[in-house]
Amino acid sequence: MPLFCDFHFHSKYSRAVSPSMSLEGLAEGAARKGLGLLGTGDFLHPLWFGELKRKLVETEAGSGVFRLKNGRFAARFILTNEVSTIISTPKGVKKAHHIIHAPSFEIVEQISDRLSKMGNLSADGRPMFGNTSSAQMAELVFETSRDCLLYAAHCWTPWFSALGSNSGYDSLEECYEDQVKNIRALETGMSSDPAMNWRVSSLDKFALLSNSDSHSPYPWRLGRECNAFNFTADEVTFGKLNDAIIKKGRDKFLYTVEVNPGYGKYHFDGHRLCGFSCAPAESKRLGGKCPVCGGKLTIGVQYRVEELADRPDGFVPPGAIPFKTLLPLHEVVSAVMGSALSSKKVMETADSLINVFGNELNVLLNVEGGELLKHSNEQIAEAVLLNREGKIEVRPGFDGEYGVPTIAKGNARKKRPGNEDSKSQKGLQDYF
């Protein structure tokens, strides 16, 4: 299997994050998911950084890739952190989140020393820096080390993103100003997928990364979006990963794993308090107002992409990194059973498949229908195969509410451009 990598999530030192987000919890969660390499998240937090230095060791001197000194799980780590910048300008308040990859503990210490003079690094694992522009943050990071990677987090979500409806920016050039020359990637976020980003020609120069932004180590959160690289865990280095991302070579950067963008919490427009959501055309007809209370709708990612797009739906740039659309296994089982994600029978059914076949990504991507049927039932086996083909419908999420997967027999989802699914719908009998 490829080396699956999830670079963006948070440690137990961030707000609203599970206490299980320890290095050991992450390594165990990665094993169950099938992830070979993780970001550490939150390297700027002093307590977390102390744990990283105590518990991690480089796989080889200078590799920039780390493993646990002790433990039975083989996960590799690179040093990562999400930061928040806010600045007031004559054109309004500009807000964005950024992900930083750093090559060594020494570079992290240098970045931390500079940023500690600009904000409280102990307040949150994702520190906030007021009166700081995106360009200033990028300049500080790249002045510290040209080997760092910095890119826009969840690029399209309405708040705190480079291109969101309420961020104050209309392009990455506007967001990062003179530093855009050093920005080599962006994170698409759960509410968009590469096909949506391909509609905006100014984004062609950036590698499209997909990460989970998880707050817990469970397989329906950690790695729900991730990146597949053609490296083994033993050969991968920070430099090789950076090179694969920057060059966007399909020999090394194989594909990304995406949820259906409707599963994301900001795909459609809507007003959560009134339970109202709609597609962009309807919100335009409504003048951006909630028909229930008259309040302002939160404008979602689909609307925003349409607003900035200069290409038709279905356009695929030459050499684009492909993607696979997959919902988490527990979500698929929950939809089949009509039971809550946290219910005992959903947990037991999904966990049993993971236990039998080694990890969740193997179940989602590789296990044949006949084998699935031996260890579940026809409805679940068929749903896993539909999921593999990107054909499970989702009632779109909006205004902070997740989308809801729905299973309807005979309702094959239209193939999205660039999606690495099968060319035709298969029945379970085709897999025996």
PEGI-V538422 format. One record per residue. N is the residue number from 0. RES is the residue in one small letter. SS is DSSP state (A for helix, B for strand, O for the rest). OMEGA is omega in whole degrees, -180 to 180 (NA if undefined). NEAR is the number of other ideal C-beta (glycine too) atoms within 10 Angstrom. Layout:
N&RES&SS&OMEGA&NEAR / N&RES&SS&OMEGA&NEAR
This chain:
0&m&O&175&12 / 1&p&O&171&20 / 2&l&B&-180&21 / 3&f&B&-173&22 / 4&c&B&174&26 / 5&d&B&-172&29 / 6&f&O&-169&27 / 7&h&O&170&26 / 8&f&B&-173&28 / 9&h&O&179&25 / 10&s&O&178&26 / 11&k&O&180&21 / 12&y&O&173&21 / 13&s&O&-180&20 / 14&r&O&176&10 / 15&a&O&-180&7 / 16&v&O&-180&20 / 17&s&O&174&17 / 18&p&O&177&8 / 19&s&O&179&14 / 20&m&O&171&25 / 21&s&O&177&16 / 22&l&A&179&24 / 23&e&A&178&16 / 24&g&A&178&19 / 25&l&A&-180&27 / 26&a&A&177&22 / 27&e&A&178&18 / 28&g&A&178&25 / 29&a&A&180&26 / 30&a&A&-180&18 / 31&r&A&179&20 / 32&k&A&-174&31 / 33&g&O&178&23 / 34&l&O&178&26 / 35&g&O&-177&24 / 36&l&B&-179&23 / 37&l&B&160&30 / 38&g&B&175&24 / 39&t&O&-169&24 / 40&g&O&162&32 / 41&d&O&-176&28 / 42&f&O&179&25 / 43&l&O&-179&25 / 44&h&O&-174&25 / 45&p&A&-178&11 / 46&l&A&179&14 / 47&w&A&179&24 / 48&f&A&176&22 / 49&g&A&177&10 / 50&e&A&179&17 / 51&l&A&-178&21 / 52&k&A&-179&14 / 53&r&A&-167&10 / 54&k&A&-177&18 / 55&l&B&174&19 / 56&v&B&178&11 / 57&e&B&177&16 / 58&t&O&171&17 / 59&e&O&-179&10 / 60&a&O&178&5 / 61&g&O&-177&11 / 62&s&O&-175&18 / 63&g&O&177&24 / 64&v&O&-172&25 / 65&f&B&173&25 / 66&r&B&175&18 / 67&l&B&177&18 / 68&k&O&-180&10 / 69&n&O&178&8 / 70&g&O&-175&13 / 71&r&O&-177&9 / 72&f&O&-169&16 / 73&a&O&-175&13 / 74&a&O&171&22 / 75&r&B&-179&24 / 76&f&B&162&24 / 77&i&B&-174&24 / 78&l&B&-177&26 / 79&t&B&177&22 / 80&n&B&170&29 / 81&e&B&177&26 / 82&v&B&-179&24 / 83&s&B&175&19 / 84&t&B&178&25 / 85&i&B&176&17 / 86&i&B&176&18 / 87&s&B&179&11 / 88&t&B&176&9 / 89&p&O&180&4 / 90&k&O&178&9 / 91&g&B&-180&10 / 92&v&B&180&11 / 93&k&B&-176&18 / 94&k&B&177&20 / 95&a&B&172&28 / 96&h&B&-177&25 / 97&h&B&176&24 / 98&i&B&179&25 / 99&i&B&168&24 / 100&h&B&-180&25 / 101&a&B&-172&28 / 102&p&O&-175&22 / 103&s&O&174&17 / 104&f&A&-178&17 / 105&e&A&179&10 / 106&i&A&176&19 / 107&v&A&180&24 / 108&e&A&179&14 / 109&q&A&177&17 / 110&i&A&-179&23 / 111&s&A&-179&19 / 112&d&A&-179&11 / 113&r&A&-177&12 / 114&l&A&179&21 / 115&s&O&177&14 / 116&k&O&-176&6 / 117&m&O&-178&16 / 118&g&O&-178&19 / 119&n&O&-177&11 / 120&l&O&-179&22 / 121&s&O&-174&13 / 122&a&O&-175&12 / 123&d&O&176&19 / 124&g&O&174&24 / 125&r&O&-173&23 / 126&p&O&-179&23 / 127&m&B&-179&16 / 128&f&B&178&19 / 129&g&B&180&11 / 130&n&O&180&11 / 131&t&O&180&18 / 132&s&O&175&19 / 133&s&A&-180&29 / 134&a&A&179&19 / 135&q&A&177&17 / 136&m&A&180&23 / 137&a&A&-179&25 / 138&e&A&179&17 / 139&l&A&-178&19 / 140&v&A&-176&25 / 141&f&A&171&17 / 142&e&A&180&12 / 143&t&A&178&20 / 144&s&O&176&16 / 145&r&O&179&9 / 146&d&O&178&15 / 147&c&O&170&22 / 148&l&B&174&26 / 149&l&B&-179&24 / 150&y&B&-177&25 / 151&a&B&177&28 / 152&a&O&178&25 / 153&h&O&-161&29 / 154&c&O&-171&30 / 155&w&O&-175&32 / 156&t&O&-169&28 / 157&p&O&-177&21 / 158&w&O&174&15 / 159&f&O&176&20 / 160&s&O&-174&27 / 161&a&O&-174&29 / 162&l&O&-178&28 / 163&g&O&-174&26 / 164&s&O&-179&21 / 165&n&O&-175&15 / 166&s&O&-177&26 / 167&g&O&179&19 / 168&y&O&175&20 / 169&d&O&178&14 / 170&s&O&175&14 / 171&l&A&175&24 / 172&e&A&178&14 / 173&e&A&-179&17 / 174&c&A&-172&27 / 175&y&A&175&26 / 176&e&A&-176&15 / 177&d&A&179&10 / 178&q&A&-178&21 / 179&v&A&178&18 / 180&k&A&-180&12 / 181&n&A&-180&16 / 182&i&O&-172&23 / 183&r&O&-176&18 / 184&a&B&169&21 / 185&l&B&176&25 / 186&e&B&-174&28 / 187&t&O&-178&27 / 188&g&O&-174&29 / 189&m&O&-176&29 / 190&s&O&171&30 / 191&s&O&173&28 / 192&d&O&-178&28 / 193&p&A&-179&24 / 194&a&A&177&22 / 195&m&A&-180&24 / 196&n&A&179&22 / 197&w&O&180&21 / 198&r&O&-179&20 / 199&v&O&-171&19 / 200&s&A&-179&13 / 201&s&A&180&12 / 202&l&A&-175&21 / 203&d&O&-175&15 / 204&k&O&-175&14 / 205&f&O&171&21 / 206&a&B&-180&20 / 207&l&B&180&27 / 208&l&B&180&27 / 209&s&O&-179&27 / 210&n&O&-172&27 / 211&s&O&-171&25 / 212&d&O&-174&22 / 213&s&B&174&25 / 214&h&O&177&19 / 215&s&O&-174&18 / 216&p&O&-173&23 / 217&y&O&-171&21 / 218&p&O&175&27 / 219&w&O&175&24 / 220&r&O&-180&19 / 221&l&O&177&26 / 222&g&O&179&29 / 223&r&O&164&26 / 224&e&O&-176&26 / 225&c&B&-174&30 / 226&n&B&-177&28 / 227&a&B&-179&23 / 228&f&B&180&21 / 229&n&O&175&14 / 230&f&O&167&22 / 231&t&O&180&10 / 232&a&O&-178&14 / 233&d&O&-176&10 / 234&e&O&-173&12 / 235&v&O&173&23 / 236&t&O&177&19 / 237&f&A&-179&22 / 238&g&A&179&14 / 239&k&A&177&16 / 240&l&A&179&24 / 241&n&A&-179&19 / 242&d&A&179&13 / 243&a&A&179&21 / 244&i&A&-175&25 / 245&i&A&-178&14 / 246&k&A&-180&13 / 247&k&O&179&18 / 248&g&O&-175&14 / 249&r&O&174&14 / 250&d&O&180&8 / 251&k&O&177&17 / 252&f&B&-167&25 / 253&l&B&-179&20 / 254&y&B&171&20 / 255&t&B&174&24 / 256&v&B&-175&23 / 257&e&B&163&27 / 258&v&O&167&23 / 259&n&O&-176&25 / 260&p&A&175&29 / 261&g&A&178&22 / 262&y&A&-179&25 / 263&g&O&-172&30 / 264&k&O&-177&22 / 265&y&O&-177&34 / 266&h&O&179&33 / 267&f&B&170&30 / 268&d&B&178&30 / 269&g&B&178&24 / 270&h&B&-173&21 / 271&r&A&-176&15 / 272&l&A&178&11 / 273&c&A&-179&15 / 274&g&O&-177&12 / 275&f&B&174&21 / 276&s&B&-179&24 / 277&c&B&174&21 / 278&a&O&-177&15 / 279&p&A&-178&18 / 280&a&A&-179&11 / 281&e&A&180&14 / 282&s&A&174&24 / 283&k&A&179&13 / 284&r&A&-179&10 / 285&l&O&-178&15 / 286&g&O&179&8 / 287&g&O&-178&15 / 288&k&B&176&13 / 289&c&O&-179&23 / 290&p&O&180&14 / 291&v&O&-175&11 / 292&c&O&-179&11 / 293&g&O&179&10 / 294&g&O&-177&13 / 295&k&B&175&11 / 296&l&O&169&25 / 297&t&B&-177&23 / 298&i&O&-173&22 / 299&g&O&-172&32 / 300&v&A&-179&35 / 301&q&A&178&24 / 302&y&A&-176&24 / 303&r&A&177&27 / 304&v&A&178&22 / 305&e&A&-177&15 / 306&e&A&-176&13 / 307&l&A&-175&15 / 308&a&O&172&16 / 309&d&O&178&9 / 310&r&O&180&13 / 311&p&O&173&7 / 312&d&O&-180&13 / 313&g&O&179&11 / 314&f&O&177&16 / 315&v&O&179&13 / 316&p&O&176&15 / 317&p&O&177&5 / 318&g&O&-178&9 / 319&a&O&174&18 / 320&i&O&-179&21 / 321&p&B&179&16 / 322&f&B&175&26 / 323&k&B&179&19 / 324&t&B&-178&26 / 325&l&O&169&26 / 326&l&O&177&25 / 327&p&O&-177&26 / 328&l&A&-179&25 / 329&h&A&177&24 / 330&e&A&179&25 / 331&v&A&179&25 / 332&v&A&178&27 / 333&s&A&-180&25 / 334&a&A&179&23 / 335&v&A&-175&21 / 336&m&A&-176&17 / 337&g&O&-178&9 / 338&s&O&-178&15 / 339&a&O&179&11 / 340&l&O&-177&16 / 341&s&O&-177&11 / 342&s&O&-176&15 / 343&k&A&-176&9 / 344&k&A&175&12 / 345&v&A&180&23 / 346&m&A&-177&18 / 347&e&A&-178&10 / 348&t&A&-180&21 / 349&a&A&-179&25 / 350&d&A&180&16 / 351&s&A&177&13 / 352&l&A&178&24 / 353&i&A&-180&20 / 354&n&A&-178&11 / 355&v&A&-171&15 / 356&f&A&169&18 / 357&g&O&177&16 / 358&n&O&-173&19 / 359&e&A&-179&25 / 360&l&A&175&25 / 361&n&A&177&16 / 362&v&A&-175&25 / 363&l&A&-170&23 / 364&l&A&-163&19 / 365&n&O&-170&13 / 366&v&O&-177&21 / 367&e&O&-176&13 / 368&g&A&180&20 / 369&g&A&178&13 / 370&e&A&176&17 / 371&l&A&-178&23 / 372&l&A&179&17 / 373&k&A&-172&11 / 374&h&O&175&16 / 375&s&O&174&21 / 376&n&O&-173&12 / 377&e&A&-178&11 / 378&q&A&-179&14 / 379&i&A&178&22 / 380&a&A&179&23 / 381&e&A&-180&21 / 382&a&A&177&25 / 383&v&A&179&26 / 384&l&A&175&21 / 385&l&A&178&23 / 386&n&A&180&26 / 387&r&A&179&23 / 388&e&O&179&21 / 389&g&O&-171&23 / 390&k&O&172&20 / 391&i&O&-179&26 / 392&e&B&179&18 / 393&v&B&170&21 / 394&r&B&-165&16 / 395&p&O&174&27 / 396&g&O&-177&26 / 397&f&B&171&29 / 398&d&O&177&22 / 399&g&O&178&13 / 400&e&B&176&18 / 401&y&O&169&20 / 402&g&O&-175&26 / 403&v&B&177&15 / 404&p&B&177&22 / 405&t&B&179&11 / 406&i&O&177&19 / 407&a&O&-178&11 / 408&k&O&176&9 / 409&g&O&-179&5 / 410&n&O&-178&11 / 411&a&O&-178&16 / 412&r&O&179&19 / 413&k&O&-179&7 / 414&k&O&177&17 / 415&r&O&-179&19 / 416&p&O&179&15 / 417&g&O&-178&20 / 418&n&B&-176&20 / 419&e&O&178&17 / 420&d&O&180&19 / 421&s&O&-175&13 / 422&k&O&180&7 / 423&s&O&179&9 / 424&q&O&178&15 / 425&k&O&171&16 / 426&g&O&-178&9 / 427&l&A&-178&16 / 428&q&A&-179&8 / 429&d&A&-173&13 / 430&y&A&179&16 / 431&f&O&NA&9
